[in-house]
């Protein structure tokens, strides 16, 4: 499923237009991104939790040359599924 398919499902399920569904989905995604950008956390009960984790700088190896390289520190987004979501997949 891609974003367009999700918009169609939202529009159908909520009985709204595709334009309204697009606006709603974009608002949700923008809100989640803004919260994570500020090192926040977003918890959707039953669905899961989005959070930001800091990954320290580390050394790695270039697989083609075998040369040791330094991998910079960075922030990464993590998602931990909620119990209801996990149970619905099984």
Backbone bond lengths (Angstrom), bond angles and torsions (degrees), N, CA, C in turn:
res aa  C-N    CA-C-N  psi(-1)  N-CA   C-N-CA  omega(-1)  CA-C   N-CA-C  phi
1 X - - - 1.455 - - 1.528 107.84 -
2 X 1.314 116.40 134.46 1.457 120.46 176.21 1.530 109.00 -110.72
3 X 1.340 116.19 -176.75 1.462 120.17 -175.89 1.530 111.61 -60.93
4 X 1.333 117.38 -39.97 1.458 120.68 178.76 1.516 112.52 -62.10
5 X 1.324 116.54 -41.77 1.467 120.87 177.67 1.527 110.54 -63.90
6 X 1.329 116.10 -40.33 1.464 120.34 -179.99 1.529 110.30 -65.44
7 X 1.310 117.09 -40.90 1.467 121.04 177.58 1.527 110.12 -60.95
8 X 1.332 117.08 -42.93 1.468 120.30 177.79 1.520 111.49 -61.09
9 X 1.339 117.59 -42.60 1.475 121.45 179.14 1.527 110.86 -64.38
10 X 1.342 117.18 -42.03 1.461 120.96 179.36 1.524 109.89 -63.20
11 X 1.330 116.72 -46.88 1.462 120.98 -179.52 1.523 111.13 -60.01
12 X 1.315 116.02 -43.43 1.464 121.01 -179.69 1.526 111.11 -67.44
13 X 1.331 116.54 -46.79 1.461 120.78 -176.65 1.516 113.91 -68.50
14 X 1.332 116.83 -35.78 1.462 120.85 -178.46 1.521 112.41 -95.23
15 X 1.343 116.32 -2.08 1.471 122.08 -178.66 1.531 111.32 54.63
16 X 1.343 114.73 50.49 1.457 121.80 175.98 1.529 108.18 -126.98
17 X 1.319 116.56 170.99 1.459 119.61 -179.45 1.529 110.10 -74.56
18 X 1.328 114.86 162.58 1.467 119.55 177.74 1.527 110.84 -63.79
19 X 1.327 116.92 -35.40 1.464 120.37 178.39 1.530 110.71 -63.87
20 X 1.325 116.47 -42.38 1.461 120.19 177.91 1.529 110.75 -66.48
21 X 1.325 116.70 -40.02 1.464 120.70 178.66 1.526 110.49 -64.88
22 X 1.337 116.73 -39.45 1.461 120.75 177.60 1.519 110.43 -62.55
23 X 1.323 116.67 -45.59 1.469 120.80 178.59 1.524 111.28 -61.42
24 X 1.332 116.68 -42.31 1.461 120.79 -179.09 1.523 110.94 -65.34
25 X 1.327 117.20 -46.52 1.460 120.44 -179.54 1.521 110.71 -64.01
26 X 1.332 117.21 -44.24 1.466 120.30 178.65 1.520 111.75 -61.76
27 X 1.341 117.54 -37.46 1.457 121.38 178.17 1.530 110.76 -64.26
28 X 1.327 116.44 -42.13 1.469 120.73 179.02 1.531 110.16 -64.66
29 X 1.329 116.59 -48.58 1.463 120.21 -178.29 1.525 111.70 -64.43
30 X 1.339 117.33 -39.97 1.460 120.87 178.04 1.529 111.42 -64.94
31 X 1.331 116.63 -38.91 1.460 120.82 179.20 1.520 111.28 -65.95
32 X 1.326 117.14 -41.82 1.464 120.96 177.63 1.522 109.86 -63.71
33 X 1.334 117.13 -45.82 1.464 121.15 -179.33 1.528 111.31 -62.20
34 X 1.330 117.40 -41.58 1.464 121.05 -179.89 1.525 111.05 -63.98
35 X 1.309 117.00 -41.71 1.471 120.52 179.19 1.523 110.97 -65.57
36 X 1.323 116.99 -42.01 1.463 120.45 179.62 1.526 111.37 -68.81
37 X 1.316 117.22 -34.16 1.465 121.01 178.79 1.525 110.31 -61.44
38 X 1.319 116.84 -33.85 1.456 121.95 177.23 1.520 112.96 -86.92
39 X 1.323 117.13 20.80 1.471 123.77 -179.12 1.525 112.87 61.84
40 X 1.328 116.85 26.22 1.451 121.40 178.08 1.519 111.71 -86.03
41 X 1.316 114.43 -170.10 1.461 121.70 -178.46 1.516 107.16 -140.30
42 X 1.336 116.76 140.54 1.465 121.55 179.41 1.523 107.82 -120.54
43 X 1.335 115.63 119.66 1.458 121.16 179.62 1.516 109.21 -114.26
44 X 1.314 115.81 122.66 1.459 122.31 174.74 1.526 106.14 -111.45
45 X 1.312 116.06 103.51 1.457 121.71 -174.06 1.527 109.82 -53.82
46 X 1.326 115.74 128.68 1.456 122.06 179.05 1.518 113.14 87.94
47 X 1.343 117.13 -21.54 1.465 120.23 -179.81 1.517 111.08 -101.26
48 X 1.326 116.67 -56.09 1.456 118.87 179.08 1.512 112.70 160.42
49 X 1.328 115.32 -176.10 1.452 122.22 -177.05 1.518 110.26 -128.31
50 X 1.327 115.56 128.78 1.456 122.70 173.16 1.524 106.88 -98.76
51 X 1.334 117.12 133.87 1.455 120.78 178.18 1.523 109.92 -146.59
52 X 1.333 115.40 168.73 1.459 121.89 179.00 1.518 107.99 -112.29
53 X 1.311 115.61 134.75 1.454 121.57 178.31 1.522 108.26 -124.03
54 X 1.319 116.19 143.74 1.459 120.28 178.52 1.523 108.93 -96.13
55 X 1.309 115.60 125.75 1.463 121.62 178.61 1.528 107.52 -102.49
56 X 1.331 116.81 122.46 1.457 122.05 -178.94 1.521 111.35 -68.80
57 X 1.330 115.37 157.58 1.462 120.22 174.17 1.525 108.08 -64.66
58 X 1.316 115.53 147.55 1.461 119.07 -178.48 1.523 108.76 -152.56
59 X 1.313 114.97 167.26 1.466 118.12 177.06 1.519 108.73 -99.28
60 X 1.315 114.96 146.85 1.457 121.36 179.11 1.514 108.89 -136.59
61 X 1.308 115.06 -174.77 1.454 119.24 -178.36 1.521 109.14 -132.60
62 X 1.335 115.81 132.44 1.453 121.57 175.51 1.527 106.84 -72.28
63 X 1.340 118.37 117.97 1.464 120.10 -175.49 1.532 113.75 -66.41
64 X 1.327 117.51 -24.27 1.469 119.60 -179.46 1.513 112.36 -79.02
65 X 1.345 116.09 -40.87 1.465 118.97 -175.21 1.513 113.24 -105.93
66 X 1.321 117.53 -19.01 1.454 120.77 -176.72 1.517 112.09 80.94
67 X 1.331 117.39 1.13 1.457 122.35 -178.23 1.528 110.26 -72.02
68 X 1.335 116.92 138.61 1.455 121.73 176.54 1.521 108.56 -77.01
69 X 1.347 115.28 133.28 1.458 120.63 179.04 1.520 109.16 -127.51
70 X 1.331 116.23 161.08 1.458 121.40 176.62 1.519 108.38 -101.26
71 X 1.322 115.55 128.72 1.462 121.94 177.46 1.525 106.34 -101.46
72 X 1.325 116.86 121.37 1.459 122.25 -176.01 1.525 112.26 -65.09
73 X 1.329 114.52 155.11 1.463 120.63 174.08 1.521 108.12 -69.30
74 X 1.328 116.80 148.74 1.459 120.17 177.33 1.516 110.04 -159.96
75 X 1.327 114.22 167.31 1.455 121.04 175.70 1.522 107.84 -96.85
76 X 1.317 116.76 141.20 1.459 121.50 178.34 1.529 109.15 -129.36
77 X 1.321 116.10 147.39 1.457 121.87 178.04 1.525 108.10 -88.56
78 X 1.318 115.30 134.20 1.462 120.90 177.41 1.528 108.70 -118.88
79 X 1.321 115.06 150.67 1.458 121.13 175.89 1.517 108.07 -131.28
80 X 1.319 116.22 126.31 1.457 120.97 175.91 1.524 107.01 -115.17
81 X 1.338 117.13 114.71 1.468 119.04 -178.16 1.528 111.64 -66.02
82 X 1.328 114.50 146.69 1.459 120.62 176.43 1.527 111.11 -78.15
83 X 1.317 115.36 167.95 1.463 120.79 -176.93 1.527 112.13 -61.32
84 X 1.330 117.61 -43.87 1.469 120.18 -178.52 1.517 111.50 -62.77
85 X 1.342 117.28 -41.17 1.454 120.94 178.57 1.521 110.15 -65.67
86 X 1.315 117.05 -45.42 1.460 121.19 179.22 1.528 111.45 -61.16
87 X 1.320 116.34 -42.39 1.465 120.44 -179.26 1.525 111.17 -68.50
88 X 1.336 117.80 -33.20 1.459 119.68 -177.93 1.521 112.08 -72.19
89 X 1.312 117.95 -21.56 1.465 121.83 179.43 1.522 110.91 -80.90
90 X 1.308 116.62 -30.85 1.476 120.52 -178.04 1.502 112.72 -78.99
